[in-house]
């Protein structure tokens, strides 16, 4: 986790308590993916997390963090032209 105590914030706790294995989660304005990572752990390998982020530098960081993980777990929309 990069963010300060992301797992213990209200949203972080909600993600951990409410998301279940196999769920689909959409992270809009994902930033560098702290909540994306929490959601990924919660939904497991049969779930899916879609991360949307408008800032190119943050999109690059999302790819650095998550591209090595199973393809079925994450979806990053293509750049808008």
Backbone torsions as a table, in degrees:
resi	resn	phi	psi	omega
1	UNK	NA	132.8	178.2
2	UNK	-94.3	-34.0	-175.8
3	UNK	-76.2	155.3	-179.6
4	UNK	-69.3	109.8	175.1
5	UNK	56.2	37.7	-179.5
6	UNK	-54.8	-36.4	-177.2
7	UNK	-72.1	-17.0	-177.3
8	UNK	-110.3	6.2	175.7
9	UNK	-79.2	168.8	178.9
10	UNK	-55.8	-47.2	-179.5
11	UNK	-67.8	-41.5	178.8
12	UNK	-59.8	-44.3	178.1
13	UNK	-66.0	-39.8	178.8
14	UNK	-61.5	-45.8	179.6
15	UNK	-57.6	-45.7	-178.2
16	UNK	-67.0	-33.8	-177.1
17	UNK	-85.8	-30.7	-171.9
18	UNK	-102.3	-31.9	179.8
19	UNK	-75.2	139.6	-179.2
20	UNK	-120.0	160.9	176.5
21	UNK	-55.5	133.2	179.7
22	UNK	91.5	-6.2	-179.5
23	UNK	-71.8	163.4	173.5
24	UNK	-115.0	132.5	-179.1
25	UNK	-129.0	138.3	176.6
26	UNK	-112.4	119.6	179.0
27	UNK	-104.1	99.6	-178.7
28	UNK	-90.7	131.1	-173.2
29	UNK	63.3	57.5	-171.7
30	UNK	-68.0	-14.6	-177.4
31	UNK	57.6	-124.2	-179.4
32	UNK	-100.2	5.7	169.1
33	UNK	96.5	20.4	179.1
34	UNK	-61.7	-48.0	178.4
35	UNK	-74.3	-27.7	174.5
36	UNK	-59.6	-42.9	179.5
37	UNK	-65.4	-42.4	177.0
38	UNK	-61.0	-45.0	-179.5
39	UNK	-63.0	-40.9	-179.2
40	UNK	-60.7	-42.3	177.8
41	UNK	-63.6	-37.8	-177.3
42	UNK	-71.3	-40.0	-175.6
43	UNK	-82.5	-16.9	176.9
44	UNK	69.7	-171.5	-175.7
45	UNK	-73.9	-15.9	178.7
46	UNK	-96.0	-6.2	176.9
47	UNK	-91.9	-173.4	-178.7
48	UNK	-150.6	139.1	176.3
49	UNK	-121.6	125.1	174.4
50	UNK	-103.8	121.7	-179.2
51	UNK	-109.7	123.6	177.9
52	UNK	-114.8	129.1	-178.7
53	UNK	-148.4	125.3	-177.6
54	UNK	-81.1	-24.3	-175.7
55	UNK	-81.8	118.3	-176.5
56	UNK	-54.7	-38.7	-179.7
57	UNK	-66.4	-32.9	177.2
58	UNK	-76.0	-35.0	175.8
59	UNK	-60.8	-42.5	178.0
60	UNK	-60.6	-40.9	179.2
61	UNK	-66.4	-39.9	176.5
62	UNK	-58.4	-44.8	178.9
63	UNK	-64.0	-40.6	177.4
64	UNK	-59.4	-41.9	-176.6
65	UNK	-75.1	-37.2	-165.8
66	UNK	-117.2	-11.2	-177.0
67	UNK	-63.0	-27.0	-178.9
68	UNK	-77.7	-12.5	-180.0
69	UNK	-81.6	167.0	-177.8
70	UNK	-52.9	131.8	-178.6
71	UNK	-54.6	-34.4	-175.8
72	UNK	-70.9	-13.8	-174.6
73	UNK	-83.6	-34.8	-173.1
74	UNK	-121.7	149.3	173.4
75	UNK	-133.2	124.3	175.6
76	UNK	-116.5	119.1	-178.8
77	UNK	-63.4	150.8	177.8
78	UNK	-66.2	158.2	178.2
79	UNK	-62.0	142.0	173.6
80	UNK	-77.7	140.6	179.4
81	UNK	-108.2	NA	NA
